[in-house]
Amino acid sequence: MHRKRSKQPAKSARGIYKLAIYFVDHKHPTGQAYYFYSTERQDQNRTGQRRLKYLVTKKWAGLVSWAGLYLQNQLIEEFKIADNRWQEPSKAGK
């Protein structure tokens, strides 16, 4: 007998970047942000940060009211729909 191989790729370990998103028409049941993470492989290839920013500025362009990019749980950049660009976090916070 032969074993069937899974067609799904192996899950990669969670990376060091985290993206928190609030959409313009936010529908999370408890009002919390939606979170997306880089993978260890993306961090090694230095593509994790770029991939997460791509989601906000290209894939969901015009749909994100606020997004925060975290490096090991420290906010390093934020995106506001009013400014329509990534920038250093404001002192006042969200």
N, CA and C atoms as an extended XYZ file, in Angstrom:
282
Properties=species:S:1:pos:R:3:atomname:S:1:resname:S:1:resid:I:1 pbc="F F F"
N         0.822       -1.186        0.000 N   MET     1
C         0.000        0.000        0.000 CA  MET     1
C         0.867        1.251        0.000 C   MET     1
N         0.409        2.223       -0.749 N   HIS     2
C         1.109        3.496       -0.786 CA  HIS     2
C         0.339        4.534        0.013 C   HIS     2
N         1.072        5.365        0.686 N   ARG     3
C         0.442        6.463        1.415 CA  ARG     3
C         0.177        7.616        0.455 C   ARG     3
N        -0.929        8.250        0.658 N   LYS     4
C        -1.219        9.431       -0.149 CA  LYS     4
C        -0.559       10.635        0.500 C   LYS     4
N         0.078       11.434       -0.344 N   ARG     5
C         0.673       12.657        0.174 CA  ARG     5
C        -0.367       13.762        0.184 C   ARG     5
N        -0.285       14.587        1.176 N   SER     6
C        -1.199       15.718        1.269 CA  SER     6
C        -0.893       16.708        0.146 C   SER     6
N        -1.932       17.256       -0.437 N   LYS     7
C        -1.750       18.249       -1.492 CA  LYS     7
C        -1.565       19.647       -0.918 C   LYS     7
N        -1.785       19.791        0.358 N   GLN     8
C        -1.610       21.091        0.989 CA  GLN     8
C        -0.163       21.248        1.422 C   GLN     8
N         0.384       22.466        1.255 N   PRO     9
C         1.756       22.681        1.697 CA  PRO     9
C         1.849       22.634        3.222 C   PRO     9
N         3.015       22.303        3.709 N   ALA    10
C         3.223       22.263        5.155 CA  ALA    10
C         3.055       23.663        5.722 C   ALA    10
N         2.450       23.743        6.890 N   LYS    11
C         2.266       25.054        7.511 CA  LYS    11
C         3.611       25.578        7.981 C   LYS    11
N         3.842       26.825        7.680 N   SER    12
C         5.094       27.465        8.073 CA  SER    12
C         4.922       28.083        9.451 C   SER    12
N         5.973       28.127       10.196 N   ALA    13
C         5.920       28.726       11.525 CA  ALA    13
C         5.680       30.223       11.400 C   ALA    13
N         5.000       30.780       12.368 N   ARG    14
C         4.666       32.193       12.377 CA  ARG    14
C         5.938       33.034       12.435 C   ARG    14
N         5.950       34.087       11.658 N   GLY    15
C         7.118       34.956       11.576 CA  GLY    15
C         7.100       36.093       12.593 C   GLY    15
N         7.952       37.070       12.377 N   ILE    16
C         8.125       38.161       13.333 CA  ILE    16
C         7.253       39.380       13.031 C   ILE    16
N         6.630       39.416       11.842 N   TYR    17
C         5.775       40.548       11.490 CA  TYR    17
C         4.309       40.195       11.677 C   TYR    17
N         3.544       41.191       12.172 N   LYS    18
C         2.102       41.024       12.355 CA  LYS    18
C         1.422       42.252       11.771 C   LYS    18
N         0.322       42.039       11.063 N   LEU    19
C        -0.453       43.113       10.478 CA  LEU    19
C        -1.830       43.125       11.119 C   LEU    19
N        -2.220       44.269       11.684 N   ALA    20
C        -3.557       44.442       12.247 CA  ALA    20
C        -4.331       45.339       11.293 C   ALA    20
N        -5.551       44.944       10.943 N   ILE    21
C        -6.339       45.696        9.961 CA  ILE    21
C        -7.737       45.980       10.492 C   ILE    21
N        -8.173       47.233       10.274 N   TYR    22
C        -9.562       47.637       10.452 CA  TYR    22
C       -10.051       48.076        9.083 C   TYR    22
N       -11.106       47.450        8.608 N   PHE    23
C       -11.654       47.797        7.301 CA  PHE    23
C       -12.643       48.948        7.426 C   PHE    23
N       -12.903       49.631        6.316 N   VAL    24
C       -13.873       50.727        6.289 CA  VAL    24
C       -15.233       50.198        6.737 C   VAL    24
N       -15.617       49.038        6.234 N   ASP    25
C       -16.883       48.397        6.587 CA  ASP    25
C       -16.554       47.211        7.504 C   ASP    25
N       -15.997       47.516        8.693 N   HIS    26
C       -15.469       46.492        9.593 CA  HIS    26
C       -16.595       45.648       10.184 C   HIS    26
N       -16.460       44.322       10.064 N   LYS    27
C       -17.537       43.440       10.518 CA  LYS    27
C       -17.088       42.368       11.491 C   LYS    27
N       -15.988       42.580       12.189 N   HIS    28
C       -15.562       41.580       13.175 CA  HIS    28
C       -16.608       41.540       14.284 C   HIS    28
N       -17.047       40.361       14.708 N   PRO    29
C       -18.115       40.246       15.706 CA  PRO    29
C       -17.853       41.019       17.001 C   PRO    29
N       -16.601       41.090       17.438 N   THR    30
C       -16.307       41.798       18.685 CA  THR    30
C       -15.642       43.153       18.442 C   THR    30
N       -15.503       43.546       17.184 N   GLY    31
C       -14.910       44.841       16.871 CA  GLY    31
C       -13.393       44.850       16.875 C   GLY    31
N       -12.784       43.691       17.061 N   GLN    32
C       -11.323       43.609       17.074 CA  GLN    32
C       -10.765       43.695       15.664 C   GLN    32
N        -9.477       43.960       15.581 N   ALA    33
C        -8.788       43.986       14.293 CA  ALA    33
C        -8.663       42.565       13.753 C   ALA    33
N        -8.493       42.469       12.444 N   TYR    34
C        -8.129       41.199       11.823 CA  TYR    34
C        -6.606       41.149       11.784 C   TYR    34
N        -6.026       39.992       12.066 N   TYR    35
C        -4.571       39.861       12.134 CA  TYR    35
C        -4.056       38.907       11.064 C   TYR    35
N        -2.935       39.296       10.484 N   PHE    36
C        -2.241       38.484        9.498 CA  PHE    36
C        -0.772       38.461        9.896 C   PHE    36
N        -0.114       37.337        9.666 N   TYR    37
C         1.270       37.182       10.105 CA  TYR    37
C         2.169       36.796        8.940 C   TYR    37
N         3.426       37.200        9.064 N   SER    38
C         4.421       36.705        8.115 CA  SER    38
C         4.788       35.291        8.544 C   SER    38
N         5.530       34.600        7.696 N   THR    39
C         6.016       33.265        8.047 CA  THR    39
C         7.528       33.348        8.250 C   THR    39
N         8.085       32.336        8.896 N   GLU    40
C         9.537       32.311        9.093 CA  GLU    40
C        10.277       32.371        7.760 C   GLU    40
N         9.743       31.655        6.774 N   ARG    41
C        10.393       31.651        5.459 CA  ARG    41
C        10.376       33.047        4.833 C   ARG    41
N         9.255       33.749        4.943 N   GLN    42
C         9.187       35.118        4.410 CA  GLN    42
C        10.171       36.031        5.136 C   GLN    42
N        10.327       35.845        6.423 N   ASP    43
C        11.288       36.650        7.180 CA  ASP    43
C        12.709       36.358        6.715 C   ASP    43
N        13.011       35.088        6.464 N   GLN    44
C        14.345       34.722        5.981 CA  GLN    44
C        14.609       35.315        4.603 C   GLN    44
N        13.581       35.333        3.752 N   ASN    45
C        13.722       35.883        2.407 CA  ASN    45
C        13.552       37.406        2.366 C   ASN    45
N        13.234       37.981        3.503 N   ARG    46
C        12.986       39.424        3.637 CA  ARG    46
C        11.806       39.894        2.790 C   ARG    46
N        10.779       39.070        2.714 N   THR    47
C         9.591       39.433        1.945 CA  THR    47
C         8.348       39.584        2.822 C   THR    47
N         8.429       39.242        4.091 N   GLY    48
C         7.270       39.275        4.983 CA  GLY    48
C         6.660       40.655        5.119 C   GLY    48
N         7.479       41.646        5.382 N   GLN    49
C         6.996       43.005        5.566 CA  GLN    49
C         6.375       43.536        4.274 C   GLN    49
N         7.034       43.296        3.162 N   ARG    50
C         6.535       43.765        1.862 CA  ARG    50
C         5.199       43.092        1.518 C   ARG    50
N         5.068       41.798        1.805 N   ARG    51
C         3.841       41.071        1.514 CA  ARG    51
C         2.661       41.614        2.311 C   ARG    51
N         2.873       41.889        3.582 N   LEU    52
C         1.788       42.392        4.424 CA  LEU    52
C         1.366       43.800        3.991 C   LEU    52
N         2.323       44.640        3.613 N   LYS    53
C         1.992       45.980        3.129 CA  LYS    53
C         1.232       45.907        1.802 C   LYS    53
N         1.594       44.946        0.962 N   TYR    54
C         0.917       44.744       -0.316 CA  TYR    54
C        -0.580       44.477       -0.114 C   TYR    54
N        -0.914       43.686        0.905 N   LEU    55
C        -2.314       43.385        1.172 CA  LEU    55
C        -3.121       44.662        1.376 C   LEU    55
N        -2.555       45.610        2.107 N   VAL    56
C        -3.258       46.851        2.430 CA  VAL    56
C        -3.314       47.803        1.236 C   VAL    56
N        -2.172       48.033        0.590 N   THR    57
C        -2.100       49.068       -0.443 CA  THR    57
C        -2.539       48.602       -1.830 C   THR    57
N        -2.472       47.319       -2.108 N   LYS    58
C        -2.821       46.839       -3.447 CA  LYS    58
C        -4.059       45.941       -3.432 C   LYS    58
N        -3.995       44.843       -2.690 N   LYS    59
C        -5.091       43.869       -2.717 CA  LYS    59
C        -6.389       44.452       -2.169 C   LYS    59
N        -6.313       45.145       -1.043 N   TRP    60
C        -7.506       45.724       -0.427 CA  TRP    60
C        -7.492       47.241       -0.510 C   TRP    60
N        -6.938       47.792       -1.574 N   ALA    61
C        -6.838       49.250       -1.744 CA  ALA    61
C        -8.217       49.901       -1.619 C   ALA    61
N        -8.296       50.924       -0.778 N   GLY    62
C        -9.547       51.648       -0.571 CA  GLY    62
C       -10.500       51.000        0.417 C   GLY    62
N       -10.183       49.821        0.905 N   LEU    63
C       -11.067       49.109        1.836 CA  LEU    63
C       -10.574       49.155        3.276 C   LEU    63
N        -9.317       49.545        3.492 N   VAL    64
C        -8.714       49.531        4.822 CA  VAL    64
C        -8.724       50.940        5.404 C   VAL    64
N        -9.362       51.105        6.558 N   SER    65
C        -9.382       52.429        7.190 CA  SER    65
C        -8.123       52.657        8.026 C   SER    65
N        -7.628       51.601        8.683 N   TRP    66
C        -6.392       51.701        9.472 CA  TRP    66
C        -5.720       50.340        9.491 C   TRP    66
N        -4.405       50.362        9.403 N   ALA    67
C        -3.625       49.132        9.524 CA  ALA    67
C        -2.349       49.440       10.279 C   ALA    67
N        -1.913       48.515       11.083 N   GLY    68
C        -0.667       48.661       11.828 CA  GLY    68
C         0.244       47.488       11.540 C   GLY    68
N         1.504       47.793       11.262 N   LEU    69
C         2.500       46.750       11.017 CA  LEU    69
C         3.390       46.663       12.249 C   LEU    69
N         3.448       45.484       12.830 N   TYR    70
C         4.190       45.260       14.061 CA  TYR    70
C         5.392       44.366       13.803 C   TYR    70
N         6.484       44.689       14.458 N   LEU    71
C         7.677       43.852       14.443 CA  LEU    71
C         7.859       43.358       15.867 C   LEU    71
N         7.649       42.089       16.078 N   GLN    72
C         7.721       41.478       17.415 CA  GLN    72
C         6.877       42.275       18.417 C   GLN    72
N         5.619       42.526       18.044 N   ASN    73
C         4.611       43.217       18.861 CA  ASN    73
C         4.909       44.690       19.143 C   ASN    73
N         5.811       45.296       18.385 N   GLN    74
C         6.096       46.730       18.505 CA  GLN    74
C         5.629       47.403       17.211 C   GLN    74
N         4.700       48.379       17.320 N   LEU    75
C         4.185       49.063       16.135 CA  LEU    75
C         5.304       49.837       15.454 C   LEU    75
N         5.583       49.506       14.186 N   ILE    76
C         6.674       50.173       13.467 CA  ILE    76
C         6.165       51.083       12.352 C   ILE    76
N         4.997       50.766       11.781 N   GLU    77
C         4.408       51.603       10.738 CA  GLU    77
C         2.897       51.484       10.811 C   GLU    77
N         2.216       52.556       10.371 N   GLU    78
C         0.766       52.488       10.317 CA  GLU    78
C         0.272       53.096        9.017 C   GLU    78
N        -0.901       52.633        8.598 N   PHE    79
C        -1.542       53.105        7.378 CA  PHE    79
C        -2.888       53.683        7.769 C   PHE    79
N        -3.156       54.914        7.336 N   LYS    80
C        -4.458       55.542        7.564 CA  LYS    80
C        -5.051       55.885        6.216 C   LYS    80
N        -6.338       55.604        6.048 N   ILE    81
C        -6.973       55.837        4.756 CA  ILE    81
C        -6.935       57.312        4.377 C   ILE    81
N        -6.997       58.208        5.361 N   ALA    82
C        -6.964       59.645        5.070 CA  ALA    82
C        -5.638       60.051        4.423 C   ALA    82
N        -4.540       59.455        4.884 N   ASP    83
C        -3.216       59.777        4.327 CA  ASP    83
C        -2.895       58.904        3.113 C   ASP    83
N        -3.529       57.722        3.036 N   ASN    84
C        -3.344       56.752        1.952 CA  ASN    84
C        -1.887       56.366        1.735 C   ASN    84
N        -1.138       56.232        2.836 N   ARG    85
C         0.256       55.790        2.730 CA  ARG    85
C         0.724       55.261        4.082 C   ARG    85
N         1.810       54.518        4.029 N   TRP    86
C         2.432       53.983        5.243 CA  TRP    86
C         3.337       55.058        5.830 C   TRP    86
N         3.340       55.179        7.151 N   GLN    87
C         4.214       56.138        7.823 CA  GLN    87
C         4.517       55.669        9.231 C   GLN    87
N         5.460       56.355        9.861 N   GLU    88
C         5.793       56.007       11.253 CA  GLU    88
C         4.567       56.242       12.111 C   GLU    88
N         4.405       55.458       13.169 N   PRO    89
C         3.206       55.604       14.019 CA  PRO    89
C         3.145       56.974       14.669 C   PRO    89
N         1.928       57.496       14.778 N   SER    90
C         1.735       58.798       15.426 CA  SER    90
C         1.901       58.649       16.938 C   SER    90
N         2.230       59.725       17.589 N   LYS    91
C         2.445       59.693       19.040 CA  LYS    91
C         1.150       59.446       19.786 C   LYS    91
N         0.039       59.938       19.244 N   ALA    92
C        -1.240       59.788       19.914 CA  ALA    92
C        -1.791       58.380       19.820 C   ALA    92
N        -1.300       57.594       18.872 N   GLY    93
C        -1.810       56.234       18.694 CA  GLY    93
C        -3.066       56.245       17.859 C   GLY    93
N        -3.753       55.108       17.838 N   LYS    94
C        -4.955       54.992       17.009 CA  LYS    94
C        -6.158       55.592       17.692 C   LYS    94
